Amino acid sequence: MSSDTADRITFLRRIPLFAELPEEALVHLAERAEEVHLDAGELLFAEGSAGDRAYVIEQGKLEIMKTSAGRDVLLAVRQPGEVFGELAVLEEAPRMAGVRARTPATLLAIHKGHLDQLMDANPAVARAMLQAVLTYWRNTDALLRRTNAWCN
């Protein structure tokens, strides 16, 4: 095992979504994750684009943006250790929001096929994903309602 893979395993183990995975699942995930580098202001993906990867932030901050009532609404700023983009992967639907780097950032990209294998083999990951998706939907809905009420 390379030192990069060992470092990724250590990093992934600190993330609640992956913390309880068996060692072999973490090795599998760490070996297959792709590293992505973004400059500040760079768009990772646009709202409505196809979602075939979920992401884990290693370094930097990212903005989650959604267009509502003709304007961009900042839904969240994501920090190192957070997972995002899983909703489009799980749904096999277009991205519900866009993401751009607020600062220079390094991410791990996890392809849909690898995420599917992980969830099939580890029901706890599937439950954690479902909980993350439900929380995201509730928070986004509440924020958009407040924003639209303020704009009207």
N, C-alpha and C positions, 0 to 999 in steps of 0.2 A: 504494500500500500504506500502510495506517495505521501509526502508531507502535506501537499495541498489537500489531498483527500482526508487525511487525518485532521487537518485544521477545519475543513468543512464539517466533518462529523462532530467535532467539538462545538462548533457554532450552531449547527442544527439541533443538537441535543439541548441547547439553552432555550429553544423556541417551544412554547407550550404545545403547539400542534404536532411536533415531532419528538417531544421529550420522552415519551413512553415507548417509542418504537424499539423493536429488537435491533441489536447491533447489525445483523445482516441487512435489514431494511435500510438502516442509516447509511451503510456502506454503498448499497445499491443506489440510493438517492444521491449521495455525495459524488459518486463517480459519474453520474449521468447529468447532473445539473450543469448548466452552461453559465459562465460568468458574463455579465453584461455591464459595460461602463457607459455612464451618461455624463455629459457636461451640464452645468447649471443652465436651466432654461430649455434643455433638449426634451423633445416629446418622445416618450416611450411608446405610447399608442394613443390613438384618437378614440373618442366616444363613437360607438357604432362599428368599430373595426372587429375583425374576427379574433376570437380568443382561443389560442391553442397552447398557452403557457400561463402558469401562475408564477409569482415572483416572491422572493424573500430579500429584504433589504439588508445588505451587509454593512454598508456605510452610506451616509448621506441622508437627505430628506427629499421626499417626493410629495407633490401636490395631486390630489384627486379632484378633478374638475368635472362638472356636469353643466350642460346648457339647459337653462330653464327660463321661460318667458323671454327668450331672445338674448340672454346674458349668461356669461360663465359664472357659475357658483362654485366657490371653494368648499368642497365637502369635508376634506380632511387633509392633514399633513401627516404622512407616514414616516416613521422613524426606523432606525436599525433594529432588526429582529422581528419586524412585522411582515406578515404575509398578505398579499393582495393579488387581485386578478383571478382568484379561484372561481368566482361566480360565473364568469363567461365560460370557463373551462368545464365546470360542472354542468351547466345548462346547455352547452354547445350552442350558445347564442352570441350575438354581437355584444361587445363591451358596453356596459351601462354608463361608463364615465371614461374620461381621458386621464392620462397620467403624464406629468412632466416633472423633471428634476428641479427642485428648488435650489439644491446645491449639487456639486459634483457627487455622483453616486455610483456605488458598485452593488449589483444585484445578482442573485442566483435565479436563473430561469429554470422552471421545472415543467417539462413537456407534458401535455395531457395524458399521453400513454403511460408515462411513468407515475403520474398522480393517480390514474385509474388503477394501476397495479398495486400501488401503495394502499389505496382505500379498500380494494378487494381483499387484500391479505391482512388488513388491520382495521377491524370495525371501529376502534376508538378514533382513528383518523377520520373516518367517514362521519362519525358523530360530531367531532370537533369542527369539521368543515361545515356541517349543517348549522351548528350553533353560530359560527362566524358569519355565515351567509344571512341568517335571520337577524343577527345583531346589526349587520351592515344595512339591511333593508329597513329596519326600524329607524335607525339613526338617519339614514338618507331621506326617508319619507318625512320625518319630523323636521329636518333642516329645510327641505324644499317647501313644506307647508309654511314654515316661518318666513322664508325668503319671499314666497309668493304673496303672503299676507302683507308683508312690509312694502312690497312693490306696488300693490293695488291701492 
